[in-house]
Amino acid sequence: GMERGMERGMERGMERGREEGEAALLIRLLNRRFGPLEPEIERKIRDASLETLALWGDRVLDAQTPEEVFL
């Protein structure tokens, strides 16, 4: 009942916190590597799932352009 709903809410909140942290890290790495990002790229990153953020994060080191990160 209510307890389960609270648990689900806490889990979702924790997941959202992880997503926000991963997004902030990816934005910081991209800014450092390629310079300031376009606002739409930052928005795309902030809206992405943890899985997608992890994939993009893995690509940062090999990418020659910011666009290559998102292929």
TABEL-V928453 format. One record per pair of residues at least 24 apart in sequence whose C-alpha atoms are under 10 Angstrom apart, sorted by the first residue. I is the first residue (numbers start at 0). J is the second residue. If there is no record, write none. Layout:
BEGIN
I_J ; I_J
END
This chain:
BEGIN
14_48 ; 14_49 ; 15_48 ; 15_49 ; 17_48 ; 17_49 ; 18_44 ; 18_45 ; 18_46 ; 18_47 ; 18_48 ; 18_49 ; 18_50 ; 18_51 ; 18_52 ; 18_53 ; 19_44 ; 19_45 ; 19_46 ; 19_47 ; 19_48 ; 19_49 ; 19_52 ; 20_45 ; 20_49 ; 21_45 ; 21_47 ; 21_48 ; 21_49 ; 21_52 ; 21_53 ; 21_56 ; 22_46 ; 22_47 ; 22_48 ; 22_49 ; 22_51 ; 22_52 ; 22_53 ; 22_55 ; 22_56 ; 24_52 ; 24_56 ; 25_52 ; 25_53 ; 25_55 ; 25_56 ; 25_57 ; 25_59 ; 26_56 ; 28_56 ; 28_59 ; 28_60 ; 29_56 ; 29_59 ; 29_60 ; 29_62 ; 29_64 ; 29_65 ; 29_68 ; 30_65 ; 32_59 ; 32_60 ; 32_62 ; 32_63 ; 32_64 ; 32_65 ; 33_59 ; 33_62 ; 33_63 ; 33_64 ; 33_65 ; 34_65 ; 36_65 ; 40_65 ; 40_66 ; 40_69 ; 43_69 ; 44_69
END
